[in-house]
Amino acid sequence: MAVRHRLIQASPSVVWDVLADGHRYAEWVVGTSRSQPLSGRWPRTGAVIRYEVRLGPLRLVNETVVRRCEEGVCLELEAHAGVLGTARIAIELRPWGERCLVIVDEHPLQGAGGRLHNVGFEAVIQLRHRAMLARLARLCESEAQNTVGSLRRAPVASAVSGEDGVGHA
């Protein structure tokens, strides 16, 4: 079983917002070139996302199904990869101070991936997770910086204004 973690310099809510956007799936999942929600409401249980994998001139279209979702806490997916079979990917978010500890646990369920699963295959998954978590961290940390930056730029009410924002003389 390939388990990997990463401490992301963003709150769990920021990380969840990225995971919960089905259009951004391809931005953090290694190997995908684009994604779009197919059915259901991503990331609710039973929702399906379609994604594309490009290997040179070859283009494969696959799907991932949400098997379990606890908003802001965990997302369990079943990735369908054609002849390679299916895999379970569990993503857990843990608050760690003001940051988020992300834990990814993946293992094959059916098909060739399950039959060929060995130490070498496990090493490849670990490398893929390292890259995937780095991508996710970049996205989330950028989102967190943009949020902080926009809060700093928000207009401040005038000292003459009351709590209702209306000026009083």
DANOR-V488402 format. One line per field, one symbol per residue. ss: DSSP state (H for helix, E for strand, - for the rest). A space follows every 10 residues. Layout:
BEGIN
ss=???
END
This chain:
BEGIN
ss=-EEEEEEE-- -HHHHHHHH- -HHHHHHH-- -EEEEEEEE- -------EEE EEEEE--EEE EEEEEEEEEE ---EEEEEEE -HHH-EEEEE EEEEEE--EE EEEEEEEEEE -HHHH---HH HHHHHHHHHH HHHHHHHHHH HHHHHHHHHH HHH------- E-----E--
END
